[in-house]
């Protein structure tokens, strides 16, 4: 995609795949669950990015009792929180978080607080003061609830927010919220973002006197 310039009053940041590379740990846990349930691991891994665990399970096994999905999701969250091997920052994430620190921004993740804290800490990244996590919402991405709550907490209109996301579910959630989206990572370009970068090193940020942020996404 060609270089794009966007303006915003707030930035909303996904975690896994956007700020933190947790792919190896996520894959270990979800391949285990796929084996337990007799599902094709590749199909599971294609559906789960960006969603809460129980929402992934409901998508893959629509007739399975909700209570089983919730119990499995709690167990797997604990496994993921304990499995911090191979957790590293997405290239440019630390510098990007430093650049956005003076400006309105929030973390919007399908992880719960313990998992988000563990992964951001393991990656050596600053955790934004405003965080919308699994505990904050009633519906998982691709529902827009998380992004809309973040915008409301920041006091910024959805149309004035730019979201940074990597997954199909996350990009769909941002678009449903009426927000523009910068796709991050190799697979994000296929999901219809407003602009795309391979890593956060492709983003530069400048603030104007009117507190409007100008992003150049190359």
Secondary structure, DSSP 8 states (H G I E B T S, - for coil): ---EEEEESEEEE--BTTTEE-HHHHHHHHHHHHHHHT--HHHHHHHHTTS-HHHHHHHH-TTS-HHHHHHHHHHHHHHHHH--TT-EE-TTHHHHHHHHTTS-EEEE-SS-HHHHHHHHHHTT----SSEE-GGG-SS-TTSSHHHHHHHHHHT--GGGEEEEE-SHHHHHHHHHTT-EEEEESTTGGGG--SEEESSGGGEEEEE-TTS-EEEEE-
